[in-house]
Amino acid sequence: MSNGLVRLTPDVYDLVQTGIDSGHYDTASEVLRAALRALHREQKISERQRLAGSVAEGDVFRKLWENSVQSSSRLNRD
């Protein structure tokens, strides 16, 4: 699917050309597709890490709440 031209900075163009010159890729499109797949994988990993952090934070708040409930119960019994 062709959506038009993509403008690359000279540095990015050099990276694409290096990928082709190395023989790892035959075309600029292959280099860019590989780069976009890598970016997508990185974003998925970051999202999983963010969600894992949220779960860990949720566990901390749950523990604090449980401890406060237990403390309250002890105070009410005494």
N, CA, C and O atoms as CSV, one atom per row, in Angstrom:
chain,resi,resn,atom,element,x,y,z
A,1,MET,N,N,0.851,-1.165,0.000
A,1,MET,CA,C,0.000,0.000,0.000
A,1,MET,C,C,0.900,1.231,0.000
A,1,MET,O,O,1.782,1.360,0.849
A,2,SER,N,N,0.685,2.102,-0.916
A,2,SER,CA,C,1.504,3.302,-1.021
A,2,SER,C,C,0.682,4.511,-0.601
A,2,SER,O,O,-0.387,4.776,-1.150
A,3,ASN,N,N,1.204,5.244,0.388
A,3,ASN,CA,C,0.512,6.429,0.894
A,3,ASN,C,C,1.252,7.710,0.549
A,3,ASN,O,O,0.971,8.751,1.142
A,4,GLY,N,N,2.167,7.667,-0.366
A,4,GLY,CA,C,2.903,8.868,-0.724
A,4,GLY,C,C,4.338,8.801,-0.258
A,4,GLY,O,O,4.848,7.743,0.110
A,5,LEU,N,N,4.969,9.939,-0.282
A,5,LEU,CA,C,6.378,10.031,0.066
A,5,LEU,C,C,6.588,10.187,1.558
A,5,LEU,O,O,5.768,10.770,2.268
A,6,VAL,N,N,7.699,9.654,2.010
A,6,VAL,CA,C,8.126,9.842,3.389
A,6,VAL,C,C,9.413,10.641,3.330
A,6,VAL,O,O,10.346,10.258,2.625
A,7,ARG,N,N,9.476,11.728,4.050
A,7,ARG,CA,C,10.686,12.546,4.059
A,7,ARG,C,C,11.560,12.128,5.235
A,7,ARG,O,O,11.097,12.061,6.374
A,8,LEU,N,N,12.825,11.850,4.946
A,8,LEU,CA,C,13.755,11.399,5.961
A,8,LEU,C,C,14.821,12.457,6.196
A,8,LEU,O,O,15.254,13.138,5.266
A,9,THR,N,N,15.237,12.587,7.444
A,9,THR,CA,C,16.376,13.456,7.739
A,9,THR,C,C,17.625,12.794,7.163
A,9,THR,O,O,17.619,11.587,6.925
A,10,PRO,N,N,18.681,13.543,6.936
A,10,PRO,CA,C,19.912,12.931,6.413
A,10,PRO,C,C,20.433,11.792,7.295
A,10,PRO,O,O,20.919,10.784,6.781
A,11,ASP,N,N,20.334,11.945,8.607
A,11,ASP,CA,C,20.804,10.881,9.509
A,11,ASP,C,C,19.993,9.602,9.336
A,11,ASP,O,O,20.554,8.507,9.292
A,12,VAL,N,N,18.681,9.740,9.238
A,12,VAL,CA,C,17.829,8.567,9.068
A,12,VAL,C,C,18.062,7.950,7.689
A,12,VAL,O,O,18.104,6.727,7.549
A,13,TYR,N,N,18.212,8.792,6.683
A,13,TYR,CA,C,18.511,8.289,5.342
A,13,TYR,C,C,19.789,7.457,5.376
A,13,TYR,O,O,19.846,6.381,4.781
A,14,ASP,N,N,20.816,7.954,6.072
A,14,ASP,CA,C,22.081,7.214,6.177
A,14,ASP,C,C,21.883,5.861,6.859
A,14,ASP,O,O,22.491,4.870,6.455
A,15,LEU,N,N,21.029,5.816,7.899
A,15,LEU,CA,C,20.744,4.546,8.577
A,15,LEU,C,C,20.059,3.559,7.630
A,15,LEU,O,O,20.386,2.372,7.603
A,16,VAL,N,N,19.113,4.071,6.863
A,16,VAL,CA,C,18.410,3.223,5.899
A,16,VAL,C,C,19.408,2.698,4.869
A,16,VAL,O,O,19.428,1.507,4.561
A,17,GLN,N,N,20.223,3.588,4.349
A,17,GLN,CA,C,21.202,3.194,3.340
A,17,GLN,C,C,22.209,2.184,3.894
A,17,GLN,O,O,22.616,1.258,3.194
A,18,THR,N,N,22.602,2.368,5.145
A,18,THR,CA,C,23.524,1.421,5.782
A,18,THR,C,C,22.886,0.035,5.868
A,18,THR,O,O,23.555,-0.973,5.639
A,19,GLY,N,N,21.594,-0.014,6.199
A,19,GLY,CA,C,20.881,-1.291,6.254
A,19,GLY,C,C,20.863,-1.994,4.907
A,19,GLY,O,O,20.993,-3.216,4.835
A,20,ILE,N,N,20.701,-1.221,3.841
A,20,ILE,CA,C,20.702,-1.792,2.493
A,20,ILE,C,C,22.114,-2.215,2.096
A,20,ILE,O,O,22.322,-3.316,1.588
A,21,ASP,N,N,23.080,-1.329,2.333
A,21,ASP,CA,C,24.473,-1.613,1.959
A,21,ASP,C,C,25.024,-2.833,2.688
A,21,ASP,O,O,25.877,-3.545,2.158
A,22,SER,N,N,24.533,-3.073,3.911
A,22,SER,CA,C,25.025,-4.209,4.696
A,22,SER,C,C,24.533,-5.537,4.133
A,22,SER,O,O,25.075,-6.595,4.452
A,23,GLY,N,N,23.511,-5.473,3.301
A,23,GLY,CA,C,22.936,-6.690,2.742
A,23,GLY,C,C,21.819,-7.272,3.595
A,23,GLY,O,O,21.214,-8.276,3.219
A,24,HIS,N,N,21.539,-6.657,4.737
A,24,HIS,CA,C,20.461,-7.154,5.594
A,24,HIS,C,C,19.087,-6.882,4.989
A,24,HIS,O,O,18.133,-7.617,5.245
A,25,TYR,N,N,18.990,-5.830,4.192
A,25,TYR,CA,C,17.723,-5.434,3.581
A,25,TYR,C,C,17.956,-5.143,2.106
A,25,TYR,O,O,19.034,-4.700,1.709
A,26,ASP,N,N,16.925,-5.400,1.297
A,26,ASP,CA,C,17.027,-5.138,-0.138
A,26,ASP,C,C,16.531,-3.746,-0.508
A,26,ASP,O,O,16.996,-3.158,-1.484
A,27,THR,N,N,15.591,-3.219,0.267
A,27,THR,CA,C,14.994,-1.923,-0.080
A,27,THR,C,C,14.821,-1.054,1.163
A,27,THR,O,O,14.869,-1.529,2.297
A,28,ALA,N,N,14.619,0.227,0.905
A,28,ALA,CA,C,14.346,1.158,2.011
A,28,ALA,C,C,13.048,0.775,2.710
A,28,ALA,O,O,12.933,0.924,3.927
A,29,SER,N,N,12.080,0.288,1.959
A,29,SER,CA,C,10.806,-0.124,2.557
A,29,SER,C,C,11.010,-1.238,3.574
A,29,SER,O,O,10.384,-1.229,4.634
A,30,GLU,N,N,11.878,-2.195,3.265
A,30,GLU,CA,C,12.145,-3.277,4.206
A,30,GLU,C,C,12.781,-2.743,5.485
A,30,GLU,O,O,12.434,-3.182,6.582
A,31,VAL,N,N,13.705,-1.802,5.350
A,31,VAL,CA,C,14.353,-1.209,6.524
A,31,VAL,C,C,13.318,-0.496,7.383
A,31,VAL,O,O,13.292,-0.668,8.601
A,32,LEU,N,N,12.472,0.296,6.754
A,32,LEU,CA,C,11.472,1.054,7.504
A,32,LEU,C,C,10.437,0.139,8.149
A,32,LEU,O,O,10.004,0.397,9.272
A,33,ARG,N,N,10.036,-0.917,7.463
A,33,ARG,CA,C,9.087,-1.870,8.075
A,33,ARG,C,C,9.708,-2.533,9.300
A,33,ARG,O,O,9.048,-2.693,10.327
A,34,ALA,N,N,10.985,-2.919,9.189
A,34,ALA,CA,C,11.665,-3.538,10.327
A,34,ALA,C,C,11.761,-2.550,11.492
A,34,ALA,O,O,11.571,-2.924,12.649
A,35,ALA,N,N,12.052,-1.303,11.180
A,35,ALA,CA,C,12.152,-0.283,12.235
A,35,ALA,C,C,10.799,-0.068,12.904
A,35,ALA,O,O,10.729,0.075,14.125
A,36,LEU,N,N,9.734,-0.043,12.125
A,36,LEU,CA,C,8.401,0.150,12.700
A,36,LEU,C,C,7.975,-1.056,13.536
A,36,LEU,O,O,7.325,-0.895,14.569
A,37,ARG,N,N,8.336,-2.258,13.098
A,37,ARG,CA,C,8.030,-3.449,13.916
A,37,ARG,C,C,8.775,-3.380,15.248
A,37,ARG,O,O,8.210,-3.698,16.294
A,38,ALA,N,N,10.047,-2.963,15.209
A,38,ALA,CA,C,10.841,-2.841,16.442
A,38,ALA,C,C,10.228,-1.788,17.364
A,38,ALA,O,O,10.152,-1.987,18.576
A,39,LEU,N,N,9.794,-0.672,16.790
A,39,LEU,CA,C,9.146,0.374,17.590
A,39,LEU,C,C,7.874,-0.160,18.234
A,39,LEU,O,O,7.600,0.113,19.403
A,40,HIS,N,N,7.109,-0.911,17.476
A,40,HIS,CA,C,5.859,-1.477,18.001
A,40,HIS,C,C,6.149,-2.437,19.158
A,40,HIS,O,O,5.461,-2.403,20.178
A,41,ARG,N,N,7.169,-3.294,19.003
A,41,ARG,CA,C,7.551,-4.218,20.088
A,41,ARG,C,C,7.970,-3.446,21.331
A,41,ARG,O,O,7.595,-3.799,22.449
A,42,GLU,N,N,8.754,-2.386,21.127
A,42,GLU,CA,C,9.219,-1.569,22.251
A,42,GLU,C,C,8.043,-0.924,22.977
A,42,GLU,O,O,8.024,-0.865,24.206
A,43,GLN,N,N,7.069,-0.446,22.221
A,43,GLN,CA,C,5.892,0.180,22.834
A,43,GLN,C,C,5.084,-0.844,23.622
A,43,GLN,O,O,4.570,-0.531,24.696
A,44,LYS,N,N,4.966,-2.063,23.100
A,44,LYS,CA,C,4.239,-3.108,23.828
A,44,LYS,C,C,4.938,-3.446,25.137
A,44,LYS,O,O,4.289,-3.622,26.168
A,45,ILE,N,N,6.269,-3.538,25.091
A,45,ILE,CA,C,7.036,-3.829,26.305
A,45,ILE,C,C,6.854,-2.713,27.321
A,45,ILE,O,O,6.646,-2.979,28.505
A,46,SER,N,N,6.931,-1.456,26.865
A,46,SER,CA,C,6.750,-0.320,27.767
A,46,SER,C,C,5.358,-0.327,28.394
A,46,SER,O,O,5.200,-0.033,29.579
A,47,GLU,N,N,4.357,-0.663,27.592
A,47,GLU,CA,C,2.983,-0.702,28.105
A,47,GLU,C,C,2.839,-1.806,29.150
A,47,GLU,O,O,2.194,-1.601,30.179
A,48,ARG,N,N,3.434,-2.978,28.897
A,48,ARG,CA,C,3.370,-4.065,29.878
A,48,ARG,C,C,4.066,-3.670,31.169
A,48,ARG,O,O,3.582,-3.976,32.259
A,49,GLN,N,N,5.208,-2.985,31.049
A,49,GLN,CA,C,5.936,-2.547,32.245
A,49,GLN,C,C,5.129,-1.506,33.013
A,49,GLN,O,O,5.103,-1.520,34.243
A,50,ARG,N,N,4.473,-0.609,32.291
A,50,ARG,CA,C,3.640,0.404,32.939
A,50,ARG,C,C,2.486,-0.257,33.678
A,50,ARG,O,O,2.173,0.107,34.811
A,51,LEU,N,N,1.854,-1.236,33.026
A,51,LEU,CA,C,0.743,-1.936,33.669
A,51,LEU,C,C,1.219,-2.741,34.872
A,51,LEU,O,O,0.532,-2.803,35.892
A,52,ALA,N,N,2.378,-3.349,34.757
A,52,ALA,CA,C,2.929,-4.100,35.891
A,52,ALA,C,C,3.190,-3.169,37.059
A,52,ALA,O,O,2.953,-3.534,38.210
A,53,GLY,N,N,3.678,-1.963,36.773
A,53,GLY,CA,C,3.902,-0.973,37.822
A,53,GLY,C,C,2.599,-0.560,38.477
A,53,GLY,O,O,2.545,-0.367,39.691
A,54,SER,N,N,1.544,-0.422,37.676
A,54,SER,CA,C,0.239,-0.050,38.220
A,54,SER,C,C,-0.281,-1.131,39.145
A,54,SER,O,O,-0.845,-0.842,40.200
A,55,VAL,N,N,-0.088,-2.380,38.745
A,55,VAL,CA,C,-0.545,-3.489,39.582
A,55,VAL,C,C,0.227,-3.486,40.893
A,55,VAL,O,O,-0.356,-3.666,41.962
A,56,ALA,N,N,1.537,-3.283,40.812
A,56,ALA,CA,C,2.357,-3.265,42.031
A,56,ALA,C,C,1.921,-2.127,42.946
A,56,ALA,O,O,1.827,-2.310,44.159
A,57,GLU,N,N,1.651,-0.949,42.373
A,57,GLU,CA,C,1.187,0.175,43.187
A,57,GLU,C,C,-0.162,-0.154,43.806
A,57,GLU,O,O,-0.411,0.170,44.968
A,58,GLY,N,N,-1.036,-0.799,43.032
A,58,GLY,CA,C,-2.340,-1.200,43.551
A,58,GLY,C,C,-2.195,-2.161,44.716
A,58,GLY,O,O,-2.948,-2.083,45.686
A,59,ASP,N,N,-1.230,-3.068,44.624
A,59,ASP,CA,C,-0.979,-4.009,45.716
A,59,ASP,C,C,-0.540,-3.275,46.976
A,59,ASP,O,O,-0.948,-3.638,48.080
A,60,VAL,N,N,0.281,-2.254,46.822
A,60,VAL,CA,C,0.740,-1.471,47.974
A,60,VAL,C,C,-0.447,-0.793,48.645
A,60,VAL,O,O,-0.572,-0.832,49.869
A,61,PHE,N,N,-1.319,-0.172,47.853
A,61,PHE,CA,C,-2.479,0.506,48.427
A,61,PHE,C,C,-3.431,-0.488,49.086
A,61,PHE,O,O,-4.016,-0.195,50.128
A,62,ARG,N,N,-3.584,-1.670,48.473
A,62,ARG,CA,C,-4.447,-2.693,49.059
A,62,ARG,C,C,-3.885,-3.135,50.414
A,62,ARG,O,O,-4.634,-3.277,51.380
A,63,LYS,N,N,-2.571,-3.351,50.483
A,63,LYS,CA,C,-1.935,-3.754,51.747
A,63,LYS,C,C,-2.107,-2.670,52.814
A,63,LYS,O,O,-2.403,-2.969,53.971
A,64,LEU,N,N,-1.921,-1.417,52.416
A,64,LEU,CA,C,-2.105,-0.319,53.378
A,64,LEU,C,C,-3.535,-0.305,53.909
A,64,LEU,O,O,-3.759,-0.131,55.107
A,65,TRP,N,N,-4.498,-0.488,53.011
A,65,TRP,CA,C,-5.895,-0.493,53.414
A,65,TRP,C,C,-6.161,-1.664,54.363
A,65,TRP,O,O,-6.807,-1.494,55.397
A,66,GLU,N,N,-5.660,-2.854,54.009
A,66,GLU,CA,C,-5.860,-4.024,54.870
A,66,GLU,C,C,-5.246,-3.798,56.249
A,66,GLU,O,O,-5.845,-4.145,57.266
A,67,ASN,N,N,-4.058,-3.220,56.277
A,67,ASN,CA,C,-3.413,-2.946,57.567
A,67,ASN,C,C,-4.203,-1.941,58.387
A,67,ASN,O,O,-4.313,-2.073,59.606
A,68,SER,N,N,-4.759,-0.926,57.707
A,68,SER,CA,C,-5.535,0.065,58.454
A,68,SER,C,C,-6.818,-0.552,59.000
A,68,SER,O,O,-7.252,-0.210,60.100
A,69,VAL,N,N,-7.423,-1.454,58.240
A,69,VAL,CA,C,-8.639,-2.138,58.710
A,69,VAL,C,C,-8.294,-3.009,59.911
A,69,VAL,O,O,-9.026,-3.023,60.901
A,70,GLN,N,N,-7.191,-3.730,59.831
A,70,GLN,CA,C,-6.781,-4.583,60.949
A,70,GLN,C,C,-6.465,-3.755,62.182
A,70,GLN,O,O,-6.821,-4.137,63.296
A,71,SER,N,N,-5.797,-2.621,61.990
A,71,SER,CA,C,-5.481,-1.741,63.122
A,71,SER,C,C,-6.754,-1.220,63.761
A,71,SER,O,O,-6.875,-1.172,64.985
A,72,SER,N,N,-7.707,-0.828,62.919
A,72,SER,CA,C,-8.988,-0.329,63.416
A,72,SER,C,C,-9.701,-1.393,64.237
A,72,SER,O,O,-10.264,-1.112,65.295
A,73,SER,N,N,-9.667,-2.616,63.731
A,73,SER,CA,C,-10.332,-3.721,64.431
A,73,SER,C,C,-9.697,-3.947,65.794
A,73,SER,O,O,-10.393,-4.175,66.784
A,74,ARG,N,N,-8.370,-3.882,65.839
A,74,ARG,CA,C,-7.671,-4.088,67.110
A,74,ARG,C,C,-8.005,-2.970,68.087
A,74,ARG,O,O,-8.214,-3.220,69.274
A,75,LEU,N,N,-8.053,-1.746,67.594
A,75,LEU,CA,C,-8.362,-0.612,68.472
A,75,LEU,C,C,-9.783,-0.724,69.014
A,75,LEU,O,O,-10.031,-0.400,70.176
A,76,ASN,N,N,-10.696,-1.172,68.199
A,76,ASN,CA,C,-12.094,-1.317,68.627
A,76,ASN,C,C,-12.264,-2.444,69.639
A,76,ASN,O,O,-13.162,-2.391,70.480
A,77,ARG,N,N,-11.415,-3.457,69.567
A,77,ARG,CA,C,-11.508,-4.574,70.521
A,77,ARG,C,C,-10.910,-4.198,71.867
A,77,ARG,O,O,-11.353,-4.694,72.903
A,78,ASP,N,N,-9.928,-3.342,71.861
A,78,ASP,CA,C,-9.216,-2.996,73.124
A,78,ASP,C,C,-9.988,-2.045,73.935
A,78,ASP,O,O,-9.545,-1.651,75.014
